[in-house]
Amino acid sequence: MTSLSVETLAADAAEPITSAGNAQLGIAVLAGIAVIVLLITKFKMHAFLALTIGSLALGAFAGAPLADAIKSFSTGLGNTVAGVGVLIALGAILGKLLADSGGADQIVDTILAKTGRRGMPWAMVLIASVIGLPLFFEVGIVLLIPVVLMVAKRGNYSLMRIGIPALAGLSVMHGLIPPHPGPLVAIDAVGANLGVTLALGLVVAVPTVIIAGPVFSKYAARWVDIQAPEKMIPARPSADLEKRPGFGVTVATILLPVVLMLVKALVDIVVDDPENGVQKVTDVIGSPLIALLAAVIVAMFTMGRAAGFTKEQLSSTVDKSLAPIAGILLIVGAGGGFKQTLIDIGVGQMILDLSKSWSIPALLLAWLIAVAIRLATGSATVATISAAGLVAPLAEGMSTGEVSLLVLAIGAGSLFFSHVNDAGFWLVKEYFGMSVGQTVKTWSVMETIISVLGIVFVLLLSLVL
């Protein structure tokens, strides 16, 4: 999948659909992004429609024939959905099984029962990070908020001391670790190795989440000292279940795709022989599609059947998991269309040409572009997709490790300073019962810390790799 995409991108980049100069292309990019930002922020248009209209506007501003712009957008949308659509669907199914079977509650209860008062913020990071692996950020928030509020109330903690570590765990997973949609699309766009990106992402994520979570929560709790709002403590997802899956088997199931992908990456590095029998096997079982599919099938038994689900209930759970991701798939696909339009009008080559005379490192450039789009649109996914399309040509000639770091730089930039144009900002504000100012001082600052630490650790790793 990845190699095909890289070849396609290279071929498309070599034959731009316009012959516009760099100045006109630069103006076209700014105008296209401005259209998207205006439609999302001013007119409250859905991101799918905004990206579609913005892609066509981008082609028009660059002087491309409308038919060619439509073709570029359609091709990019199709390639992106084909590349990551199934993975997003499998991740949604796994997350739904985790929630409905009581597996998530089992993880939470087990860890909290074994954690003392001083270790509670660290336990919240662990819970959020493990549960956040297969879940979309918004789903993770909805799943974890009851836990955060109950722990804060039961232990008489400041809400920020418990909430910030949980949010940090979810956010870092969302921005840096596949199989989340943003990192997957960026990996596909720049031709990165998924296993290597996952491994390096974990290296970056661990110190980042420690500092942005438990450490920063001490200060956040001083700045905004509030208690859990009573009205926001809902019923637990598995409250009506007679039995739940065990802790160990639930964790093992969630981590199964991660382990399979890491094994593939390790074998690729150690063996490095495509004809080797072991590498052939790990290349299959460690591919994202097979790894996630295996986890879903295993979860049907270790989670679904363990919770007493009938075949009909399992089918219903899978069915319910797919409906909410329609919007995400369309946004990701439209983002891929925008990315392909950028490439086809020659913007990628323009950045490649201009960057040769710049002293700014490619990794920092990728981060800055993602930051700018994140601040403008409020969407981490849109920022990741758009930035990946812009900087994809910079990956040519890079080593495997450097290309993976490029993905992580984009992911880190996409998390920078969440504010009022981000749905996540309002989710956190309403669930925690904070004012806009309090949300900025806690949630927004935490996101910025994650983003800045992320690029710092990426740049440090680049010195080694």
Buried (B, 14 or more C-beta within 10 A) or exposed (E): BBEEBBEBBBEBBEEBBBEBEBEBBBBBBEBBBBBBBBBBBEEEBBBBBBBBBBBBBBBBBBBBEEEBBBBBBBBBBBBBBBBBBBBBBBBBBBBBBBBBBBBBBBBBBBBBEEBEEEEBBBBBBBBBBBBBBBBBBBBBBBBBBBBBBBBBBEEEBBBBBBBBBBBBBBBBBBBBBBBBBBBBBBBBBBBBBBBBBBBBBBBBBEEBBBEBBBBBBEBBBEEBEBEBBEEBBEEBBBEEBEEBBBBEBBBBBBBBBBEBBBBBBBBBBEBEEEEEEEBEEBBEEBBBBBBBBBBBEBBBBBBBBBBEBEEEBBEEBBEEBBEEBEEBBBBBBBBBBBBBBBBBBBBBBBBBEEBEEEEEBBBBBBBBBBBBBBBBBBBBBBBBBBBBBBBBBBBBEBEBBBBBBBBBBBBBBBBBBBBEBBEBBBBBBEBBBBEEEBBBBBBBBBBBBBBBBBBBBBBEBBEEE
